[in-house]
Amino acid sequence: MTTRLHATRASYDTVAADYAELLKDELGRPLDMAMLAAFAERVRAGGGGAVADLGCGPGRVTIHLDKLGLDAFGIDLSPGMVAVARGEYPHLRFSVGTMTDLDLADGSLAGALVWYSTVHTPIDELPVMFAEFHRVLAPGGHLLIAFKVGAEHVRLEHAYGHDVDLDVHRFPPERVAELLRNAGLFEIARLVREAEAPEKTPQAFILARRQPESG
């Protein structure tokens, strides 16, 4: 594991309980919810199947996917976050893992959600991650990625009441769509909305699909 991943894991282990409490009511902005609903509808229309919430944190979005009728489970880098998620939602599955080396079989997912899970990853490292998403998605499977819009990163040394060691990256939506396409994940829809307090930048959501097998 790289130094950056170690720092990210340690930071989220430290803040896990407070993060879960502070953000428990954060999910609910209408446009965000609409993209999650569209993602769920696409997965269901394709026949359903397993859906991974990659970088699930304390599971607040995983449980929302479950309520939308998806067979959702969560994977997160931080054991502390996974422990919180298991305690809050014991009927759902959560495990520790990294998005660049998922312990999932090829083509095993009907859907993958990447809800702000790439914010600590430099843009030049996204292709490896996107290739892994393509690997685990079944042909015709869907991916929804949410991220902060921009072309820079900011240093975060204190958050959620604790000292942390994190870089927060922002990405141009056109570049993310291009990198997804290069990985074989083709854009279906894109939403970019203005920042809402306490956000400081616009937010982007891209719904993409792995091409179904021909013939």
Disulfide bonds with the S-S distance in Angstrom:
none
